[in-house]
């Protein structure tokens, strides 16, 4: 498996993108919107991305709400979903056309959400 990105829930995606690009030197890489959430990505020089997610009507102001998930690339989401020992299913494998990927979300032993990602072809 390969690390792809981490997702942070943010109150203002435009402000966050400006901070990560202006202050830390990330480059904005891509974006999509789905289910009332604006998702914008910024990438480091090595290609690792941070997904900044701004959901309408929600403000990440409590401990635990600002961090969302860790994403890893897999060759086959369905196979990995069945193989990986998980401690809770958040979302079973499904195509996410807006993101161009088949994804599933599971929990690690501490309840951290891990997204399994397989590009749609």
PDB file as gemmi writes it, atoms N, CA and C in Angstrom:
CRYST1    1.000    1.000    1.000  90.00  90.00  90.00 P 1                      
ATOM      1  N   UNK A   1       0.839  -1.179   0.000  1.00  0.00           N  
ATOM      2  CA  UNK A   1       0.000   0.000   0.000  1.00  0.00           C  
ATOM      3  C   UNK A   1       0.879   1.235   0.000  1.00  0.00           C  
ATOM      4  N   UNK A   2       0.303   2.320  -0.458  1.00  0.00           N  
ATOM      5  CA  UNK A   2       1.043   3.575  -0.580  1.00  0.00           C  
ATOM      6  C   UNK A   2       0.216   4.697   0.030  1.00  0.00           C  
ATOM      7  N   UNK A   3       0.846   5.544   0.831  1.00  0.00           N  
ATOM      8  CA  UNK A   3       0.181   6.696   1.435  1.00  0.00           C  
ATOM      9  C   UNK A   3      -0.176   7.700   0.347  1.00  0.00           C  
ATOM     10  N   UNK A   4      -1.423   8.196   0.351  1.00  0.00           N  
ATOM     11  CA  UNK A   4      -1.857   9.166  -0.645  1.00  0.00           C  
ATOM     12  C   UNK A   4      -2.058  10.542  -0.026  1.00  0.00           C  
ATOM     13  N   UNK A   5      -2.979  10.630   0.948  1.00  0.00           N  
ATOM     14  CA  UNK A   5      -3.279  11.928   1.533  1.00  0.00           C  
ATOM     15  C   UNK A   5      -3.921  11.786   2.900  1.00  0.00           C  
ATOM     16  N   UNK A   6      -3.979  12.913   3.604  1.00  0.00           N  
ATOM     17  CA  UNK A   6      -4.738  13.014   4.834  1.00  0.00           C  
ATOM     18  C   UNK A   6      -5.798  14.088   4.578  1.00  0.00           C  
ATOM     19  N   UNK A   7      -6.976  13.908   5.162  1.00  0.00           N  
ATOM     20  CA  UNK A   7      -8.062  14.866   4.980  1.00  0.00           C  
ATOM     21  C   UNK A   7      -8.282  15.643   6.266  1.00  0.00           C  
ATOM     22  N   UNK A   8      -8.326  16.960   6.146  1.00  0.00           N  
ATOM     23  CA  UNK A   8      -8.617  17.831   7.276  1.00  0.00           C  
ATOM     24  C   UNK A   8      -9.936  18.542   7.024  1.00  0.00           C  
ATOM     25  N   UNK A   9     -10.847  18.480   7.986  1.00  0.00           N  
ATOM     26  CA  UNK A   9     -12.075  19.261   7.899  1.00  0.00           C  
ATOM     27  C   UNK A   9     -11.729  20.695   8.267  1.00  0.00           C  
ATOM     28  N   UNK A  10     -12.167  21.637   7.449  1.00  0.00           N  
ATOM     29  CA  UNK A  10     -11.832  23.044   7.660  1.00  0.00           C  
ATOM     30  C   UNK A  10     -13.086  23.902   7.621  1.00  0.00           C  
ATOM     31  N   UNK A  11     -13.010  25.067   8.248  1.00  0.00           N  
ATOM     32  CA  UNK A  11     -14.147  25.990   8.288  1.00  0.00           C  
ATOM     33  C   UNK A  11     -14.264  26.807   7.011  1.00  0.00           C  
ATOM     34  N   UNK A  12     -13.128  27.120   6.381  1.00  0.00           N  
ATOM     35  CA  UNK A  12     -13.110  27.945   5.172  1.00  0.00           C  
ATOM     36  C   UNK A  12     -12.040  27.401   4.240  1.00  0.00           C  
ATOM     37  N   UNK A  13     -12.464  26.652   3.222  1.00  0.00           N  
ATOM     38  CA  UNK A  13     -11.508  25.978   2.347  1.00  0.00           C  
ATOM     39  C   UNK A  13     -10.623  26.965   1.587  1.00  0.00           C  
ATOM     40  N   UNK A  14     -11.167  28.116   1.189  1.00  0.00           N  
ATOM     41  CA  UNK A  14     -10.354  29.097   0.468  1.00  0.00           C  
ATOM     42  C   UNK A  14      -9.218  29.618   1.353  1.00  0.00           C  
ATOM     43  N   UNK A  15      -9.552  29.945   2.592  1.00  0.00           N  
ATOM     44  CA  UNK A  15      -8.542  30.430   3.532  1.00  0.00           C  
ATOM     45  C   UNK A  15      -7.489  29.356   3.798  1.00  0.00           C  
ATOM     46  N   UNK A  16      -7.922  28.115   3.939  1.00  0.00           N  
ATOM     47  CA  UNK A  16      -6.985  27.022   4.205  1.00  0.00           C  
ATOM     48  C   UNK A  16      -6.049  26.786   3.031  1.00  0.00           C  
ATOM     49  N   UNK A  17      -6.596  26.781   1.808  1.00  0.00           N  
ATOM     50  CA  UNK A  17      -5.746  26.606   0.623  1.00  0.00           C  
ATOM     51  C   UNK A  17      -4.731  27.734   0.553  1.00  0.00           C  
ATOM     52  N   UNK A  18      -5.166  28.948   0.808  1.00  0.00           N  
ATOM     53  CA  UNK A  18      -4.256  30.098   0.775  1.00  0.00           C  
ATOM     54  C   UNK A  18      -3.138  29.932   1.804  1.00  0.00           C  
ATOM     55  N   UNK A  19      -3.466  29.452   3.004  1.00  0.00           N  
ATOM     56  CA  UNK A  19      -2.465  29.274   4.044  1.00  0.00           C  
ATOM     57  C   UNK A  19      -1.461  28.185   3.672  1.00  0.00           C  
ATOM     58  N   UNK A  20      -1.946  27.025   3.245  1.00  0.00           N  
ATOM     59  CA  UNK A  20      -1.037  25.924   2.900  1.00  0.00           C  
ATOM     60  C   UNK A  20      -0.151  26.263   1.699  1.00  0.00           C  
ATOM     61  N   UNK A  21      -0.696  26.989   0.728  1.00  0.00           N  
ATOM     62  CA  UNK A  21       0.124  27.344  -0.436  1.00  0.00           C  
ATOM     63  C   UNK A  21       1.029  28.532  -0.126  1.00  0.00           C  
ATOM     64  N   UNK A  22       0.496  29.543   0.536  1.00  0.00           N  
ATOM     65  CA  UNK A  22       1.274  30.748   0.820  1.00  0.00           C  
ATOM     66  C   UNK A  22       2.289  30.592   1.924  1.00  0.00           C  
ATOM     67  N   UNK A  23       1.912  29.906   2.993  1.00  0.00           N  
ATOM     68  CA  UNK A  23       2.781  29.773   4.156  1.00  0.00           C  
ATOM     69  C   UNK A  23       3.714  28.572   4.099  1.00  0.00           C  
ATOM     70  N   UNK A  24       3.237  27.467   3.526  1.00  0.00           N  
ATOM     71  CA  UNK A  24       4.039  26.242   3.538  1.00  0.00           C  
ATOM     72  C   UNK A  24       4.578  25.829   2.178  1.00  0.00           C  
ATOM     73  N   UNK A  25       4.174  26.534   1.137  1.00  0.00           N  
ATOM     74  CA  UNK A  25       4.726  26.247  -0.184  1.00  0.00           C  
ATOM     75  C   UNK A  25       4.105  25.073  -0.917  1.00  0.00           C  
ATOM     76  N   UNK A  26       2.954  24.575  -0.444  1.00  0.00           N  
ATOM     77  CA  UNK A  26       2.250  23.538  -1.184  1.00  0.00           C  
ATOM     78  C   UNK A  26       1.707  24.125  -2.479  1.00  0.00           C  
ATOM     79  N   UNK A  27       1.408  23.270  -3.441  1.00  0.00           N  
ATOM     80  CA  UNK A  27       0.791  23.685  -4.693  1.00  0.00           C  
ATOM     81  C   UNK A  27      -0.629  23.128  -4.724  1.00  0.00           C  
ATOM     82  N   UNK A  28      -1.596  23.940  -5.146  1.00  0.00           N  
ATOM     83  CA  UNK A  28      -2.958  23.415  -5.277  1.00  0.00           C  
ATOM     84  C   UNK A  28      -2.969  22.422  -6.432  1.00  0.00           C  
ATOM     85  N   UNK A  29      -3.548  21.232  -6.202  1.00  0.00           N  
ATOM     86  CA  UNK A  29      -3.463  20.183  -7.211  1.00  0.00           C  
ATOM     87  C   UNK A  29      -4.781  19.860  -7.900  1.00  0.00           C  
ATOM     88  N   UNK A  30      -5.898  19.752  -7.164  1.00  0.00           N  
ATOM     89  CA  UNK A  30      -7.176  19.463  -7.805  1.00  0.00           C  
ATOM     90  C   UNK A  30      -8.300  19.659  -6.804  1.00  0.00           C  
ATOM     91  N   UNK A  31      -9.535  19.543  -7.286  1.00  0.00           N  
ATOM     92  CA  UNK A  31     -10.684  19.737  -6.411  1.00  0.00           C  
ATOM     93  C   UNK A  31     -11.907  19.014  -6.966  1.00  0.00           C  
ATOM     94  N   UNK A  32     -12.858  18.767  -6.074  1.00  0.00           N  
ATOM     95  CA  UNK A  32     -14.168  18.259  -6.471  1.00  0.00           C  
ATOM     96  C   UNK A  32     -15.160  18.597  -5.369  1.00  0.00           C  
ATOM     97  N   UNK A  33     -16.437  18.570  -5.717  1.00  0.00           N  
ATOM     98  CA  UNK A  33     -17.495  18.829  -4.743  1.00  0.00           C  
ATOM     99  C   UNK A  33     -18.473  17.673  -4.774  1.00  0.00           C  
ATOM    100  N   UNK A  34     -18.865  17.202  -3.572  1.00  0.00           N  
ATOM    101  CA  UNK A  34     -19.822  16.104  -3.477  1.00  0.00           C  
ATOM    102  C   UNK A  34     -20.563  16.196  -2.149  1.00  0.00           C  
ATOM    103  N   UNK A  35     -21.856  15.968  -2.198  1.00  0.00           N  
ATOM    104  CA  UNK A  35     -22.687  15.904  -0.995  1.00  0.00           C  
ATOM    105  C   UNK A  35     -22.521  17.121  -0.082  1.00  0.00           C  
ATOM    106  N   UNK A  36     -22.468  18.318  -0.662  1.00  0.00           N  
ATOM    107  CA  UNK A  36     -22.370  19.541   0.135  1.00  0.00           C  
ATOM    108  C   UNK A  36     -20.996  19.828   0.697  1.00  0.00           C  
ATOM    109  N   UNK A  37     -19.986  19.081   0.257  1.00  0.00           N  
ATOM    110  CA  UNK A  37     -18.620  19.302   0.742  1.00  0.00           C  
ATOM    111  C   UNK A  37     -17.723  19.706  -0.416  1.00  0.00           C  
ATOM    112  N   UNK A  38     -17.045  20.850  -0.243  1.00  0.00           N  
ATOM    113  CA  UNK A  38     -16.038  21.290  -1.204  1.00  0.00           C  
ATOM    114  C   UNK A  38     -14.720  20.658  -0.790  1.00  0.00           C  
ATOM    115  N   UNK A  39     -14.072  19.948  -1.691  1.00  0.00           N  
ATOM    116  CA  UNK A  39     -12.803  19.277  -1.437  1.00  0.00           C  
ATOM    117  C   UNK A  39     -11.740  19.873  -2.344  1.00  0.00           C  
ATOM    118  N   UNK A  40     -10.715  20.453  -1.728  1.00  0.00           N  
ATOM    119  CA  UNK A  40      -9.590  20.983  -2.486  1.00  0.00           C  
ATOM    120  C   UNK A  40      -8.324  20.353  -1.940  1.00  0.00           C  
ATOM    121  N   UNK A  41      -7.409  20.055  -2.848  1.00  0.00           N  
ATOM    122  CA  UNK A  41      -6.177  19.358  -2.495  1.00  0.00           C  
ATOM    123  C   UNK A  41      -4.974  20.268  -2.718  1.00  0.00           C  
ATOM    124  N   UNK A  42      -4.025  20.178  -1.791  1.00  0.00           N  
ATOM    125  CA  UNK A  42      -2.738  20.838  -1.950  1.00  0.00           C  
ATOM    126  C   UNK A  42      -1.677  19.747  -1.852  1.00  0.00           C  
ATOM    127  N   UNK A  43      -0.623  19.884  -2.661  1.00  0.00           N  
ATOM    128  CA  UNK A  43       0.400  18.838  -2.736  1.00  0.00           C  
ATOM    129  C   UNK A  43       1.772  19.371  -2.365  1.00  0.00           C  
ATOM    130  N   UNK A  44       2.535  18.525  -1.675  1.00  0.00           N  
ATOM    131  CA  UNK A  44       3.930  18.817  -1.384  1.00  0.00           C  
ATOM    132  C   UNK A  44       4.757  18.497  -2.630  1.00  0.00           C  
ATOM    133  N   UNK A  45       6.014  18.874  -2.618  1.00  0.00           N  
ATOM    134  CA  UNK A  45       6.884  18.610  -3.763  1.00  0.00           C  
ATOM    135  C   UNK A  45       6.981  17.133  -4.100  1.00  0.00           C  
ATOM    136  N   UNK A  46       6.857  16.259  -3.087  1.00  0.00           N  
ATOM    137  CA  UNK A  46       6.967  14.819  -3.326  1.00  0.00           C  
ATOM    138  C   UNK A  46       5.656  14.195  -3.792  1.00  0.00           C  
ATOM    139  N   UNK A  47       4.600  15.016  -3.953  1.00  0.00           N  
ATOM    140  CA  UNK A  47       3.329  14.529  -4.456  1.00  0.00           C  
ATOM    141  C   UNK A  47       2.316  14.148  -3.396  1.00  0.00           C  
ATOM    142  N   UNK A  48       2.728  14.049  -2.132  1.00  0.00           N  
ATOM    143  CA  UNK A  48       1.776  13.739  -1.063  1.00  0.00           C  
ATOM    144  C   UNK A  48       0.832  14.920  -0.893  1.00  0.00           C  
ATOM    145  N   UNK A  49      -0.458  14.614  -0.759  1.00  0.00           N  
ATOM    146  CA  UNK A  49      -1.473  15.657  -0.717  1.00  0.00           C  
ATOM    147  C   UNK A  49      -2.161  15.775   0.639  1.00  0.00           C  
ATOM    148  N   UNK A  50      -2.686  16.961   0.882  1.00  0.00           N  
ATOM    149  CA  UNK A  50      -3.614  17.212   1.986  1.00  0.00           C  
ATOM    150  C   UNK A  50      -4.942  17.567   1.344  1.00  0.00           C  
ATOM    151  N   UNK A  51      -5.991  16.849   1.728  1.00  0.00           N  
ATOM    152  CA  UNK A  51      -7.344  17.157   1.279  1.00  0.00           C  
ATOM    153  C   UNK A  51      -7.963  18.084   2.312  1.00  0.00           C  
ATOM    154  N   UNK A  52      -8.451  19.223   1.858  1.00  0.00           N  
ATOM    155  CA  UNK A  52      -9.096  20.189   2.734  1.00  0.00           C  
ATOM    156  C   UNK A  52     -10.582  20.153   2.413  1.00  0.00           C  
ATOM    157  N   UNK A  53     -11.388  19.716   3.389  1.00  0.00           N  
ATOM    158  CA  UNK A  53     -12.817  19.494   3.173  1.00  0.00           C  
ATOM    159  C   UNK A  53     -13.642  20.504   3.953  1.00  0.00           C  
ATOM    160  N   UNK A  54     -14.468  21.255   3.228  1.00  0.00           N  
ATOM    161  CA  UNK A  54     -15.326  22.292   3.804  1.00  0.00           C  
ATOM    162  C   UNK A  54     -16.772  21.875   3.569  1.00  0.00           C  
ATOM    163  N   UNK A  55     -17.450  21.418   4.635  1.00  0.00           N  
ATOM    164  CA  UNK A  55     -18.829  20.952   4.532  1.00  0.00           C  
ATOM    165  C   UNK A  55     -19.772  22.058   4.955  1.00  0.00           C  
ATOM    166  N   UNK A  56     -20.706  22.374   4.076  1.00  0.00           N  
ATOM    167  CA  UNK A  56     -21.673  23.439   4.322  1.00  0.00           C  
ATOM    168  C   UNK A  56     -22.403  23.209   5.644  1.00  0.00           C  
ATOM    169  N   UNK A  57     -22.413  24.244   6.477  1.00  0.00           N  
ATOM    170  CA  UNK A  57     -23.129  24.190   7.741  1.00  0.00           C  
ATOM    171  C   UNK A  57     -22.373  23.549   8.887  1.00  0.00           C  
ATOM    172  N   UNK A  58     -21.140  23.096   8.661  1.00  0.00           N  
ATOM    173  CA  UNK A  58     -20.361  22.464   9.726  1.00  0.00           C  
ATOM    174  C   UNK A  58     -19.073  23.242   9.961  1.00  0.00           C  
ATOM    175  N   UNK A  59     -18.710  23.386  11.224  1.00  0.00           N  
ATOM    176  CA  UNK A  59     -17.463  24.032  11.594  1.00  0.00           C  
ATOM    177  C   UNK A  59     -16.689  23.096  12.509  1.00  0.00           C  
ATOM    178  N   UNK A  60     -15.482  22.738  12.132  1.00  0.00           N  
ATOM    179  CA  UNK A  60     -14.685  21.819  12.948  1.00  0.00           C  
ATOM    180  C   UNK A  60     -14.096  22.534  14.161  1.00  0.00           C  
ATOM    181  N   UNK A  61     -14.883  22.657  15.229  1.00  0.00           N  
ATOM    182  CA  UNK A  61     -14.422  23.417  16.383  1.00  0.00           C  
ATOM    183  C   UNK A  61     -14.246  22.587  17.648  1.00  0.00           C  
ATOM    184  N   UNK A  62     -14.483  21.299  17.590  1.00  0.00           N  
ATOM    185  CA  UNK A  62     -14.291  20.438  18.744  1.00  0.00           C  
ATOM    186  C   UNK A  62     -13.135  19.474  18.484  1.00  0.00           C  
ATOM    187  N   UNK A  63     -12.514  19.037  19.571  1.00  0.00           N  
ATOM    188  CA  UNK A  63     -11.443  18.050  19.427  1.00  0.00           C  
ATOM    189  C   UNK A  63     -11.983  16.834  18.693  1.00  0.00           C  
ATOM    190  N   UNK A  64     -11.229  16.380  17.703  1.00  0.00           N  
ATOM    191  CA  UNK A  64     -11.649  15.209  16.954  1.00  0.00           C  
ATOM    192  C   UNK A  64     -12.431  15.510  15.698  1.00  0.00           C  
ATOM    193  N   UNK A  65     -12.904  16.741  15.522  1.00  0.00           N  
ATOM    194  CA  UNK A  65     -13.677  17.030  14.321  1.00  0.00           C  
ATOM    195  C   UNK A  65     -12.835  17.644  13.211  1.00  0.00           C  
ATOM    196  N   UNK A  66     -11.629  18.082  13.507  1.00  0.00           N  
ATOM    197  CA  UNK A  66     -10.799  18.714  12.488  1.00  0.00           C  
ATOM    198  C   UNK A  66     -10.059  17.686  11.638  1.00  0.00           C  
ATOM    199  N   UNK A  67      -9.817  16.509  12.169  1.00  0.00           N  
ATOM    200  CA  UNK A  67      -9.122  15.453  11.441  1.00  0.00           C  
ATOM    201  C   UNK A  67     -10.149  14.481  10.933  1.00  0.00           C  
ATOM    202  N   UNK A  68     -10.050  14.065   9.679  1.00  0.00           N  
ATOM    203  CA  UNK A  68     -11.076  13.207   9.108  1.00  0.00           C  
ATOM    204  C   UNK A  68     -10.584  11.806   8.822  1.00  0.00           C  
ATOM    205  N   UNK A  69      -9.604  11.652   7.930  1.00  0.00           N  
ATOM    206  CA  UNK A  69      -9.157  10.309   7.580  1.00  0.00           C  
ATOM    207  C   UNK A  69      -7.784  10.315   6.933  1.00  0.00           C  
ATOM    208  N   UNK A  70      -7.202   9.130   6.875  1.00  0.00           N  
ATOM    209  CA  UNK A  70      -5.951   8.859   6.189  1.00  0.00           C  
ATOM    210  C   UNK A  70      -6.295   8.029   4.965  1.00  0.00           C  
ATOM    211  N   UNK A  71      -5.759   8.352   3.812  1.00  0.00           N  
ATOM    212  CA  UNK A  71      -6.061   7.612   2.583  1.00  0.00           C  
ATOM    213  C   UNK A  71      -4.840   6.841   2.104  1.00  0.00           C  
ATOM    214  N   UNK A  72      -5.085   5.611   1.655  1.00  0.00           N  
ATOM    215  CA  UNK A  72      -4.012   4.799   1.092  1.00  0.00           C  
ATOM    216  C   UNK A  72      -4.470   4.227  -0.242  1.00  0.00           C  
ATOM    217  N   UNK A  73      -3.545   4.155  -1.179  1.00  0.00           N  
ATOM    218  CA  UNK A  73      -3.846   3.579  -2.492  1.00  0.00           C  
ATOM    219  C   UNK A  73      -3.773   2.068  -2.405  1.00  0.00           C  
ATOM    220  N   UNK A  74      -4.708   1.393  -3.047  1.00  0.00           N  
ATOM    221  CA  UNK A  74      -4.707  -0.060  -3.131  1.00  0.00           C  
ATOM    222  C   UNK A  74      -4.996  -0.449  -4.577  1.00  0.00           C  
ATOM    223  N   UNK A  75      -4.573  -1.645  -4.965  1.00  0.00           N  
ATOM    224  CA  UNK A  75      -4.831  -2.097  -6.333  1.00  0.00           C  
ATOM    225  C   UNK A  75      -6.286  -2.463  -6.534  1.00  0.00           C  
ATOM    226  N   UNK A  76      -6.934  -2.991  -5.488  1.00  0.00           N  
ATOM    227  CA  UNK A  76      -8.316  -3.449  -5.592  1.00  0.00           C  
ATOM    228  C   UNK A  76      -9.014  -3.169  -4.263  1.00  0.00           C  
ATOM    229  N   UNK A  77      -9.900  -2.187  -4.246  1.00  0.00           N  
ATOM    230  CA  UNK A  77     -10.585  -1.787  -3.014  1.00  0.00           C  
ATOM    231  C   UNK A  77     -11.368  -2.942  -2.405  1.00  0.00           C  
ATOM    232  N   UNK A  78     -12.101  -3.673  -3.237  1.00  0.00           N  
ATOM    233  CA  UNK A  78     -12.931  -4.751  -2.712  1.00  0.00           C  
ATOM    234  C   UNK A  78     -12.085  -5.848  -2.058  1.00  0.00           C  
ATOM    235  N   UNK A  79     -10.974  -6.202  -2.698  1.00  0.00           N  
ATOM    236  CA  UNK A  79     -10.090  -7.223  -2.153  1.00  0.00           C  
ATOM    237  C   UNK A  79      -9.462  -6.739  -0.850  1.00  0.00           C  
ATOM    238  N   UNK A  80      -8.998  -5.502  -0.840  1.00  0.00           N  
ATOM    239  CA  UNK A  80      -8.381  -4.951   0.369  1.00  0.00           C  
ATOM    240  C   UNK A  80      -9.403  -4.839   1.495  1.00  0.00           C  
ATOM    241  N   UNK A  81     -10.614  -4.434   1.173  1.00  0.00           N  
ATOM    242  CA  UNK A  81     -11.687  -4.310   2.168  1.00  0.00           C  
ATOM    243  C   UNK A  81     -11.934  -5.651   2.860  1.00  0.00           C  
ATOM    244  N   UNK A  82     -11.905  -6.720   2.096  1.00  0.00           N  
ATOM    245  CA  UNK A  82     -12.130  -8.056   2.661  1.00  0.00           C  
ATOM    246  C   UNK A  82     -10.905  -8.559   3.425  1.00  0.00           C  
ATOM    247  N   UNK A  83      -9.712  -8.186   2.969  1.00  0.00           N  
ATOM    248  CA  UNK A  83      -8.468  -8.702   3.532  1.00  0.00           C  
ATOM    249  C   UNK A  83      -8.018  -7.960   4.789  1.00  0.00           C  
ATOM    250  N   UNK A  84      -8.163  -6.652   4.799  1.00  0.00           N  
ATOM    251  CA  UNK A  84      -7.642  -5.841   5.890  1.00  0.00           C  
ATOM    252  C   UNK A  84      -8.483  -6.036   7.152  1.00  0.00           C  
ATOM    253  N   UNK A  85      -7.802  -6.321   8.257  1.00  0.00           N  
ATOM    254  CA  UNK A  85      -8.512  -6.428   9.539  1.00  0.00           C  
ATOM    255  C   UNK A  85      -8.964  -5.031   9.928  1.00  0.00           C  
ATOM    256  N   UNK A  86     -10.272  -4.860  10.047  1.00  0.00           N  
ATOM    257  CA  UNK A  86     -10.763  -3.547  10.436  1.00  0.00           C  
ATOM    258  C   UNK A  86     -11.496  -3.651  11.757  1.00  0.00           C  
ATOM    259  N   UNK A  87     -11.663  -2.519  12.368  1.00  0.00           N  
ATOM    260  CA  UNK A  87     -12.297  -2.455  13.683  1.00  0.00           C  
ATOM    261  C   UNK A  87     -13.593  -1.671  13.603  1.00  0.00           C  
ATOM    262  N   UNK A  88     -14.118  -1.568  12.415  1.00  0.00           N  
ATOM    263  CA  UNK A  88     -15.374  -0.884  12.174  1.00  0.00           C  
ATOM    264  C   UNK A  88     -15.461  -0.470  10.725  1.00  0.00           C  
ATOM    265  N   UNK A  89     -16.586  -0.720  10.110  1.00  0.00           N  
ATOM    266  CA  UNK A  89     -16.815  -0.299   8.724  1.00  0.00           C  
ATOM    267  C   UNK A  89     -17.547   1.032   8.752  1.00  0.00           C  
ATOM    268  N   UNK A  90     -16.943   2.028   8.107  1.00  0.00           N  
ATOM    269  CA  UNK A  90     -17.566   3.339   7.998  1.00  0.00           C  
ATOM    270  C   UNK A  90     -18.366   3.410   6.702  1.00  0.00           C  
ATOM    271  N   UNK A  91     -17.776   2.901   5.614  1.00  0.00           N  
ATOM    272  CA  UNK A  91     -18.453   2.857   4.312  1.00  0.00           C  
ATOM    273  C   UNK A  91     -17.924   1.665   3.531  1.00  0.00           C  
ATOM    274  N   UNK A  92     -18.815   0.825   3.061  1.00  0.00           N  
ATOM    275  CA  UNK A  92     -18.419  -0.309   2.234  1.00  0.00           C  
ATOM    276  C   UNK A  92     -17.942   0.197   0.875  1.00  0.00           C  
ATOM    277  N   UNK A  93     -17.233  -0.639   0.103  1.00  0.00           N  
ATOM    278  CA  UNK A  93     -16.729  -0.207  -1.199  1.00  0.00           C  
ATOM    279  C   UNK A  93     -17.842   0.346  -2.096  1.00  0.00           C  
ATOM    280  N   UNK A  94     -17.520   1.487  -2.726  1.00  0.00           N  
ATOM    281  CA  UNK A  94     -18.472   2.133  -3.631  1.00  0.00           C  
ATOM    282  C   UNK A  94     -17.696   3.049  -4.571  1.00  0.00           C  
ATOM    283  N   UNK A  95     -18.242   3.227  -5.769  1.00  0.00           N  
ATOM    284  CA  UNK A  95     -17.646   4.165  -6.718  1.00  0.00           C  
ATOM    285  C   UNK A  95     -17.997   5.589  -6.301  1.00  0.00           C  
ATOM    286  N   UNK A  96     -17.005   6.479  -6.366  1.00  0.00           N  
ATOM    287  CA  UNK A  96     -17.207   7.903  -6.138  1.00  0.00           C  
ATOM    288  C   UNK A  96     -16.799   8.585  -7.434  1.00  0.00           C  
ATOM    289  N   UNK A  97     -17.769   8.732  -8.342  1.00  0.00           N  
ATOM    290  CA  UNK A  97     -17.478   9.277  -9.663  1.00  0.00           C  
ATOM    291  C   UNK A  97     -16.882  10.674  -9.593  1.00  0.00           C  
ATOM    292  N   UNK A  98     -17.353  11.510  -8.655  1.00  0.00           N  
ATOM    293  CA  UNK A  98     -16.847  12.882  -8.549  1.00  0.00           C  
ATOM    294  C   UNK A  98     -15.356  12.894  -8.240  1.00  0.00           C  
ATOM    295  N   UNK A  99     -14.905  11.927  -7.441  1.00  0.00           N  
ATOM    296  CA  UNK A  99     -13.487  11.851  -7.082  1.00  0.00           C  
ATOM    297  C   UNK A  99     -12.697  10.974  -8.047  1.00  0.00           C  
ATOM    298  N   UNK A 100     -13.393  10.266  -8.945  1.00  0.00           N  
ATOM    299  CA  UNK A 100     -12.718   9.400  -9.907  1.00  0.00           C  
ATOM    300  C   UNK A 100     -12.091   8.173  -9.274  1.00  0.00           C  
ATOM    301  N   UNK A 101     -12.734   7.660  -8.208  1.00  0.00           N  
ATOM    302  CA  UNK A 101     -12.143   6.529  -7.497  1.00  0.00           C  
ATOM    303  C   UNK A 101     -13.215   5.631  -6.888  1.00  0.00           C  
ATOM    304  N   UNK A 102     -12.844   4.390  -6.679  1.00  0.00           N  
ATOM    305  CA  UNK A 102     -13.654   3.457  -5.894  1.00  0.00           C  
ATOM    306  C   UNK A 102     -13.042   3.505  -4.499  1.00  0.00           C  
ATOM    307  N   UNK A 103     -13.872   3.696  -3.483  1.00  0.00           N  
ATOM    308  CA  UNK A 103     -13.354   3.875  -2.139  1.00  0.00           C  
ATOM    309  C   UNK A 103     -14.128   3.040  -1.122  1.00  0.00           C  
ATOM    310  N   UNK A 104     -13.490   2.812  -0.003  1.00  0.00           N  
ATOM    311  CA  UNK A 104     -14.119   2.216   1.169  1.00  0.00           C  
ATOM    312  C   UNK A 104     -13.460   2.876   2.375  1.00  0.00           C  
ATOM    313  N   UNK A 105     -14.201   2.972   3.469  1.00  0.00           N  
ATOM    314  CA  UNK A 105     -13.675   3.577   4.689  1.00  0.00           C  
ATOM    315  C   UNK A 105     -13.825   2.585   5.837  1.00  0.00           C  
ATOM    316  N   UNK A 106     -12.711   2.367   6.553  1.00  0.00           N  
ATOM    317  CA  UNK A 106     -12.712   1.461   7.705  1.00  0.00           C  
ATOM    318  C   UNK A 106     -12.059   2.188   8.879  1.00  0.00           C  
ATOM    319  N   UNK A 107     -12.104   1.580  10.052  1.00  0.00           N  
ATOM    320  CA  UNK A 107     -11.455   2.155  11.225  1.00  0.00           C  
ATOM    321  C   UNK A 107     -10.268   1.302  11.646  1.00  0.00           C  
ATOM    322  N   UNK A 108      -9.232   1.977  12.159  1.00  0.00           N  
ATOM    323  CA  UNK A 108      -8.094   1.262  12.717  1.00  0.00           C  
ATOM    324  C   UNK A 108      -8.410   0.916  14.177  1.00  0.00           C  
ATOM    325  N   UNK A 109      -7.487   0.274  14.893  1.00  0.00           N  
ATOM    326  CA  UNK A 109      -7.777  -0.137  16.269  1.00  0.00           C  
ATOM    327  C   UNK A 109      -8.165   1.011  17.209  1.00  0.00           C  
ATOM    328  N   UNK A 110      -7.720   2.233  16.905  1.00  0.00           N  
ATOM    329  CA  UNK A 110      -8.040   3.375  17.760  1.00  0.00           C  
ATOM    330  C   UNK A 110      -9.227   4.179  17.268  1.00  0.00           C  
ATOM    331  N   UNK A 111      -9.882   3.689  16.212  1.00  0.00           N  
ATOM    332  CA  UNK A 111     -11.038   4.395  15.682  1.00  0.00           C  
ATOM    333  C   UNK A 111     -10.717   5.446  14.640  1.00  0.00           C  
ATOM    334  N   UNK A 112      -9.435   5.564  14.226  1.00  0.00           N  
ATOM    335  CA  UNK A 112      -9.082   6.488  13.156  1.00  0.00           C  
ATOM    336  C   UNK A 112      -9.613   5.932  11.837  1.00  0.00           C  
ATOM    337  N   UNK A 113     -10.169   6.786  11.028  1.00  0.00           N  
ATOM    338  CA  UNK A 113     -10.737   6.362   9.756  1.00  0.00           C  
ATOM    339  C   UNK A 113      -9.646   6.278   8.699  1.00  0.00           C  
ATOM    340  N   UNK A 114      -9.624   5.141   7.968  1.00  0.00           N  
ATOM    341  CA  UNK A 114      -8.690   4.918   6.877  1.00  0.00           C  
ATOM    342  C   UNK A 114      -9.491   4.702   5.612  1.00  0.00           C  
ATOM    343  N   UNK A 115      -9.185   5.480   4.572  1.00  0.00           N  
ATOM    344  CA  UNK A 115      -9.844   5.352   3.271  1.00  0.00           C  
ATOM    345  C   UNK A 115      -8.976   4.489   2.368  1.00  0.00           C  
ATOM    346  N   UNK A 116      -9.587   3.479   1.761  1.00  0.00           N  
ATOM    347  CA  UNK A 116      -8.930   2.666   0.741  1.00  0.00           C  
ATOM    348  C   UNK A 116      -9.336   3.232  -0.607  1.00  0.00           C  
ATOM    349  N   UNK A 117      -8.375   3.499  -1.470  1.00  0.00           N  
ATOM    350  CA  UNK A 117      -8.640   4.199  -2.726  1.00  0.00           C  
ATOM    351  C   UNK A 117      -8.100   3.415  -3.915  1.00  0.00           C  
ATOM    352  N   UNK A 118      -8.968   3.207  -4.901  1.00  0.00           N  
ATOM    353  CA  UNK A 118      -8.599   2.577  -6.170  1.00  0.00           C  
ATOM    354  C   UNK A 118      -9.095   3.482  -7.286  1.00  0.00           C  
ATOM    355  N   UNK A 119      -8.205   4.012  -8.140  1.00  0.00           N  
ATOM    356  CA  UNK A 119      -8.662   4.885  -9.214  1.00  0.00           C  
ATOM    357  C   UNK A 119      -9.644   4.173 -10.152  1.00  0.00           C  
ATOM    358  N   UNK A 120     -10.676   4.906 -10.569  1.00  0.00           N  
ATOM    359  CA  UNK A 120     -11.586   4.371 -11.586  1.00  0.00           C  
ATOM    360  C   UNK A 120     -10.907   4.536 -12.938  1.00  0.00           C  
ATOM    361  N   UNK A 121     -11.111   3.582 -13.814  1.00  0.00           N  
ATOM    362  CA  UNK A 121     -10.460   3.690 -15.123  1.00  0.00           C  
ATOM    363  C   UNK A 121     -11.468   3.935 -16.207  1.00  0.00           C  
TER     364      UNK A 121                                                      
END                                                                             
